[in-house]
Amino acid sequence: MPRNGKRRSETRRLSHVDEGGRVRMVDVSGKDVTAREAVARGHVSLSQAAIEQIRDGRVAKGDPLQAARIAGIMAAKRTADLIPLCHPLPISHAEVTLVPADDGYDIEARVRTSARTGVEMEALAAVAVAALTVYDMLKAVDKRIVIGDIRLMEKRGGQSGEWRR
């Protein structure tokens, strides 16, 4: 028996695993096209020196916040190239914001589409790549950058409807 004490037939099947235990792309062709939206958030913790360089416009590589916004939007559009089983989706809107916090920046991504599957992975990828871009642009200034707390905050659309953390 599995660790949870339930037999395989009693546990919920994973949609990305077939009857033989092989991973697969989920067939969404029978689903309706609906408006979908997802919001994800994360955080980048930075040293005070790195924060001051950003806020004073003194980062040698340029503005990491603008670069992170663009990188996050590009990541949302290219998520299917990064995550093997994600469906390529026609993104109708992707927005990435970075908000100053005492110890760095909070990052939020909002992604929309009209499709047969949701954009949760696109929003999460946008946050992750935006955070990685901040890291890349500041690694010479701050070796202790921490990227974390990346999570889905809300989603709308599809069979499961609305969900909020």
C-alpha positions in Angstrom: 0.0 0.0 0.0 1.2 3.6 -0.6 2.2 5.8 2.4 -1.2 7.3 2.8 -2.7 3.9 3.5 -5.0 4.0 0.4 -5.0 1.6 -2.4 -4.2 3.0 -5.9 -7.9 2.7 -6.9 -8.8 4.9 -3.9 -6.4 7.7 -4.6 -7.0 10.4 -7.1 -5.3 9.7 -10.4 -2.7 12.2 -11.6 -3.8 13.7 -15.0 -0.2 13.6 -16.3 0.3 9.9 -15.7 -1.3 7.2 -17.8 -2.5 3.8 -16.6 1.0 2.3 -17.1 2.6 5.0 -15.0 4.1 6.9 -17.9 4.0 10.7 -18.0 2.0 12.2 -20.8 0.5 15.5 -22.0 -3.1 15.8 -20.9 -5.6 15.8 -23.8 -7.6 19.0 -23.4 -9.4 18.8 -26.8 -12.7 18.0 -25.1 -12.7 21.0 -22.8 -14.4 24.2 -23.6 -12.4 27.4 -24.4 -13.0 29.8 -21.6 -11.5 33.0 -20.2 -8.8 32.1 -17.7 -6.6 34.1 -15.4 -3.9 33.3 -12.8 -2.0 35.4 -10.3 1.3 34.2 -8.7 3.6 35.9 -6.3 7.2 35.5 -5.0 9.9 37.4 -3.2 13.5 38.4 -3.7 15.5 39.2 -0.6 18.4 41.5 -1.1 21.2 43.2 0.9 20.7 46.8 1.8 23.6 47.7 -0.6 21.8 46.0 -3.5 18.5 47.7 -2.6 20.2 51.1 -2.5 21.8 50.6 -5.9 18.5 49.7 -7.4 16.6 52.7 -5.8 19.5 55.1 -6.7 19.7 53.8 -10.3 23.3 52.7 -9.9 23.2 49.0 -11.0 26.0 48.6 -13.5 24.0 46.3 -15.8 21.0 48.7 -16.0 17.6 48.7 -14.3 17.0 45.2 -12.9 13.3 45.9 -12.3 12.6 46.8 -16.0 14.6 43.8 -17.1 12.8 41.5 -14.7 9.4 42.7 -16.0 10.3 42.0 -19.6 11.9 38.6 -18.6 8.8 37.6 -16.7 6.4 38.5 -19.5 8.6 36.5 -22.0 8.7 33.6 -19.6 4.8 33.5 -19.4 4.7 33.5 -23.2 7.3 30.7 -23.4 6.3 28.4 -20.5 5.6 25.4 -22.8 9.2 25.6 -23.8 10.4 25.4 -20.2 8.0 22.9 -18.6 7.8 19.7 -20.7 4.1 18.8 -20.3 2.6 22.3 -20.5 0.4 23.2 -23.4 1.4 26.2 -25.5 -1.2 28.8 -24.9 -2.2 32.1 -26.6 -1.5 34.5 -23.9 -3.7 37.6 -24.2 -2.2 39.5 -21.2 0.8 39.2 -19.0 1.8 41.7 -16.4 4.7 41.5 -13.9 5.0 44.0 -11.1 7.8 44.4 -8.6 6.9 46.2 -5.3 9.6 47.4 -2.9 9.7 45.6 0.4 12.0 46.3 3.5 14.3 43.4 2.5 13.9 43.4 -1.3 11.0 43.1 -3.7 7.7 41.3 -3.9 6.9 40.1 -7.4 3.5 39.5 -8.8 2.5 38.1 -12.2 -1.0 38.2 -13.7 -1.6 36.2 -16.9 -4.8 35.8 -19.0 -5.9 33.7 -21.9 -8.9 32.2 -23.6 -8.1 28.5 -23.9 -8.9 25.0 -22.9 -6.5 24.9 -20.0 -5.3 27.4 -17.4 -2.4 29.8 -17.1 -1.2 28.9 -13.5 2.1 27.6 -14.8 2.6 30.7 -16.9 2.1 33.0 -13.9 4.4 30.9 -11.8 7.1 30.9 -14.5 6.8 34.7 -14.9 7.5 35.2 -11.2 10.4 32.7 -11.1 12.1 34.2 -14.2 11.6 37.8 -13.1 13.2 36.8 -9.7 16.1 35.0 -11.5 16.6 38.1 -13.6 16.9 40.3 -10.5 19.4 37.8 -9.2 21.5 37.8 -12.4 21.7 41.6 -12.5 22.7 41.9 -8.9 24.9 38.8 -8.2 28.0 40.9 -8.5 26.7 43.2 -5.7 25.0 40.7 -3.4 26.1 37.0 -3.1 23.3 36.3 -0.6 20.2 37.0 -2.7 17.3 34.6 -1.8 14.5 33.8 -4.1 11.5 32.3 -2.5 7.8 32.0 -1.5 6.8 31.5 -5.2 3.1 30.5 -5.1 -0.2 30.6 -6.9 -2.5 33.2 -5.3 -5.6 32.9 -7.4 -7.0 31.4 -10.6 -10.2 31.9 -12.5 -11.9 30.0 -15.3 -12.3 26.4 -16.5 -14.3 23.6 -14.8 -12.9 24.2 -11.3 -13.9 27.9 -11.4 -12.4 30.4 -9.0 -9.8 29.6 -6.4 -8.0 32.0 -4.0 -5.2 31.3 -1.5 
